[in-house]
């Protein structure tokens, strides 16, 4: 399997297998540009191992690991100054929200424990809050982990901040429908923006994700839809044609 992170248009690899010191890469995912656009953080899965977060130059170059751990790491989000990355560490069906200083100094800091894996953490553009999602709760944490608030007692699939850091948008399921909401962080006012059709969330692939355009007026989102049919094939032997003699003995009457 070919693994890599690519830029659009030029189609050149930013990160490939040769950029890692050890291990055989199974896949790379969840790339996130640093605020200055010079680096990218992403999740790497090694064959026979766990996932971990790595950082590489956006113009290509050797990748370095964010923080050592024997537990799976994923879903990185940068601080506005580019000095810290918050992420989820998952083990035994539960996740811990942590942050680590870029460059490896200072270790890691636990922000919130015992989360059932939900939506990816998202740092606001102002840097004052980190949004997280878990079963039956959508919350906000200060970067030091000392202050928290819970704007919604619902399970959110994903979330994105407005550029001014005052509004956070999220998707959740209501009576089988996928619905887009917004919450004013200061006032706590929640608004239902639109219904986006039937929700399909039985698999990890089907969990909807979205992105907010820079102007804050357009939402780009994905939906997983599938269908299945059962077909009845009649007259099978009569349609074998030239191959009938060869296959008849294998096809019962």
C-alpha positions as CSV (number, residue, x, y, z in Angstrom):
1,X,0.0,0.0,0.0
2,X,1.3,3.5,-0.9
3,X,1.1,5.9,1.9
4,X,1.6,9.7,1.7
5,X,0.2,13.1,2.2
6,X,0.0,15.2,-1.0
7,X,-0.7,18.7,-2.1
8,X,-3.3,19.4,-4.7
9,X,-2.4,20.6,-8.2
10,X,1.3,19.9,-8.2
11,X,0.6,16.3,-6.9
12,X,3.9,16.1,-5.1
13,X,4.3,14.1,-1.9
14,X,4.8,16.1,1.3
15,X,5.2,13.0,3.5
16,X,6.2,9.5,2.3
17,X,7.5,6.3,3.8
18,X,11.1,7.3,3.5
19,X,10.6,10.3,5.8
20,X,10.2,8.1,8.8
21,X,13.2,6.7,10.7
22,X,11.7,3.3,11.5
23,X,8.6,1.0,10.9
24,X,6.5,0.2,8.0
25,X,3.7,2.7,7.5
26,X,0.2,1.3,7.1
27,X,-1.6,4.6,6.6
28,X,-1.4,8.4,7.2
29,X,-4.5,10.5,8.0
30,X,-5.9,13.6,9.6
31,X,-3.3,16.1,8.3
32,X,-3.5,19.6,9.9
33,X,-1.5,22.6,8.8
34,X,0.2,24.7,11.5
35,X,-1.1,28.2,11.8
36,X,1.9,29.6,9.7
37,X,1.4,26.9,7.1
38,X,5.0,25.8,7.4
39,X,4.4,22.4,9.0
40,X,1.8,19.7,9.1
41,X,0.7,17.4,11.9
42,X,-0.9,14.0,11.1
43,X,-1.6,10.6,12.4
44,X,0.5,7.6,11.4
45,X,-0.4,4.0,11.8
46,X,2.4,1.4,11.7
47,X,1.7,-2.2,10.7
48,X,1.4,-4.3,13.8
49,X,1.4,-1.2,16.0
50,X,-0.6,1.7,17.3
51,X,-1.3,5.2,15.8
52,X,0.9,8.1,16.7
53,X,1.1,11.8,15.8
54,X,4.0,13.1,13.7
55,X,5.1,16.5,12.4
56,X,6.8,17.3,9.1
57,X,7.7,20.4,7.1
58,X,5.0,21.3,4.5
59,X,7.7,21.5,1.8
60,X,8.7,17.8,2.5
61,X,11.4,16.6,4.9
62,X,12.0,14.2,7.8
63,X,9.1,13.6,10.1
64,X,9.4,13.8,13.9
65,X,7.1,12.3,16.5
66,X,5.1,14.7,18.7
67,X,5.2,12.6,21.9
68,X,6.3,9.1,22.7
69,X,3.5,6.8,23.9
70,X,2.5,3.1,23.8
71,X,-1.2,4.2,23.5
72,X,-2.9,5.2,20.2
73,X,-2.8,8.9,19.4
74,X,-4.8,10.8,16.8
75,X,-6.8,13.9,15.6
76,X,-4.3,16.7,16.2
77,X,-5.3,20.3,16.5
78,X,-2.8,23.2,16.7
79,X,-2.7,26.1,19.1
80,X,-2.8,29.5,17.3
81,X,0.9,30.2,18.1
82,X,2.0,26.8,16.8
83,X,3.7,25.8,20.0
84,X,1.2,23.2,21.2
85,X,-0.9,20.4,19.8
86,X,-4.0,19.0,21.5
87,X,-5.0,15.4,20.5
88,X,-6.8,12.3,21.7
89,X,-5.1,9.3,23.2
90,X,-7.3,6.1,23.1
91,X,-7.1,2.9,24.9
92,X,-9.7,0.3,26.0
93,X,-12.6,2.1,24.3
94,X,-12.0,5.4,26.1
95,X,-10.0,8.5,25.2
96,X,-8.0,11.1,27.0
97,X,-7.6,14.7,25.7
98,X,-4.0,15.8,26.0
99,X,-1.7,18.5,24.8
100,X,2.0,18.3,24.0
101,X,4.6,21.0,23.2
102,X,5.9,20.9,19.7
103,X,9.6,20.0,19.7
104,X,9.4,17.4,22.4
105,X,10.2,19.5,25.5
106,X,7.9,19.8,28.4
107,X,6.2,16.4,28.1
108,X,2.4,16.0,27.8
109,X,-0.4,17.5,29.9
110,X,-3.7,15.7,30.5
111,X,-6.7,18.0,29.9
112,X,-9.7,15.6,30.3
113,X,-9.9,11.9,30.9
114,X,-12.5,9.1,30.5
115,X,-14.0,10.3,27.2
116,X,-15.9,7.9,25.0
117,X,-14.4,8.5,21.6
118,X,-16.5,11.2,19.9
119,X,-15.7,14.2,17.7
120,X,-12.2,15.4,17.1
121,X,-10.9,18.2,19.4
122,X,-10.9,21.6,17.8
123,X,-8.8,24.6,19.1
124,X,-10.5,28.0,18.6
125,X,-8.7,30.6,16.4
126,X,-8.4,32.8,19.5
127,X,-6.8,30.0,21.4
128,X,-9.1,30.4,24.5
129,X,-11.0,27.1,24.1
130,X,-10.5,23.5,23.0
131,X,-13.8,21.9,21.9
132,X,-14.3,18.2,22.5
133,X,-17.1,15.7,21.9
134,X,-18.1,12.6,23.8
135,X,-21.2,10.5,24.4
136,X,-23.9,12.8,25.7
137,X,-21.7,15.8,26.0
138,X,-20.2,18.6,23.9
139,X,-17.8,20.6,26.0
140,X,-15.1,23.4,26.0
141,X,-11.9,23.4,27.9
142,X,-9.4,26.1,28.5
143,X,-5.9,25.3,27.2
144,X,-4.6,24.8,30.7
145,X,-7.5,22.4,31.5
146,X,-8.6,24.4,34.5
147,X,-11.8,26.0,33.1
148,X,-14.6,24.1,31.4
149,X,-18.1,24.6,30.2
150,X,-20.7,22.2,28.6
151,X,-22.7,24.1,25.9
152,X,-24.7,21.0,24.9
153,X,-25.7,17.7,26.6
154,X,-25.9,16.0,23.2
155,X,-23.5,13.8,21.2
156,X,-21.9,15.8,18.4
157,X,-20.3,14.1,15.4
158,X,-17.9,16.9,14.5
159,X,-17.4,20.7,15.1
160,X,-15.7,23.7,13.6
161,X,-15.1,27.2,14.9
162,X,-15.9,30.5,13.3
163,X,-12.8,32.7,12.5
164,X,-13.6,35.1,15.3
165,X,-13.8,32.3,17.8
166,X,-17.3,33.4,19.0
167,X,-19.4,30.7,17.3
168,X,-18.9,27.0,17.1
169,X,-20.8,24.8,14.6
170,X,-21.6,21.2,15.0
171,X,-23.5,18.2,13.6
172,X,-25.6,15.8,15.6
173,X,-28.4,13.3,15.0
174,X,-32.0,14.1,15.9
175,X,-34.7,11.4,15.3
176,X,-32.6,9.9,12.5
177,X,-31.8,13.2,10.8
178,X,-28.5,14.9,10.5
179,X,-28.8,18.5,11.8
180,X,-26.4,21.4,11.7
181,X,-26.3,23.7,14.8
182,X,-24.4,26.7,16.0
183,X,-23.7,27.8,19.5
184,X,-22.6,31.3,20.7
185,X,-19.8,30.6,23.1
186,X,-20.5,33.7,25.2
187,X,-24.2,33.6,25.5
188,X,-24.7,29.9,25.1
189,X,-27.5,30.5,22.6
190,X,-28.0,27.5,20.3
191,X,-29.5,27.8,16.9
192,X,-30.7,25.0,14.5
193,X,-29.4,26.0,11.1
194,X,-30.6,23.2,8.8
195,X,-31.5,19.6,8.4
196,X,-29.1,17.7,6.1
197,X,-31.0,14.5,5.5
198,X,-30.9,11.0,7.0
199,X,-28.0,10.3,9.4
200,X,-25.9,7.2,8.9
201,X,-23.5,6.6,11.7
202,X,-23.3,2.9,12.3
203,X,-19.6,2.7,11.2
204,X,-16.6,5.0,11.7
205,X,-16.7,5.6,7.9
206,X,-20.2,6.9,8.2
207,X,-19.6,9.5,10.9
208,X,-20.2,12.9,9.1
209,X,-17.5,15.5,9.0
210,X,-17.6,19.0,7.7
211,X,-15.4,22.1,7.1
212,X,-16.4,25.8,7.4
213,X,-15.3,28.1,4.5
214,X,-13.1,31.1,5.5
215,X,-16.0,33.5,4.9
216,X,-18.1,31.6,7.4
217,X,-21.0,31.4,4.9
218,X,-20.5,28.0,3.4
219,X,-20.3,24.5,4.9
220,X,-18.6,21.6,3.1
221,X,-19.7,18.2,4.5
222,X,-19.5,14.5,3.7
223,X,-22.2,11.9,4.0
224,X,-21.9,8.2,3.9
225,X,-24.8,6.5,2.1
226,X,-25.2,2.9,1.1
227,X,-27.8,0.6,-0.4
228,X,-28.1,-3.1,-0.8
229,X,-30.3,-5.3,-3.0
230,X,-31.0,-9.0,-3.3
231,X,-31.3,-10.3,-6.9
232,X,-32.9,-13.5,-8.2
233,X,-31.1,-15.0,-11.3
234,X,-33.4,-17.2,-13.3
235,X,-32.7,-19.5,-16.2
236,X,-29.0,-19.7,-15.3
237,X,-28.2,-22.9,-17.1
238,X,-30.0,-21.9,-20.2
239,X,-27.8,-18.8,-20.4
240,X,-24.5,-20.6,-20.2
241,X,-24.3,-20.8,-24.0
242,X,-21.0,-22.3,-25.2
243,X,-19.8,-23.0,-21.7
244,X,-22.9,-25.1,-20.8
245,X,-21.1,-28.4,-21.5
246,X,-18.1,-27.4,-19.3
247,X,-20.1,-26.1,-16.4
248,X,-23.3,-28.2,-16.3
249,X,-21.7,-30.9,-14.2
250,X,-21.0,-28.3,-11.6
251,X,-24.4,-26.7,-11.6
252,X,-27.2,-28.7,-10.0
253,X,-30.6,-29.0,-11.6
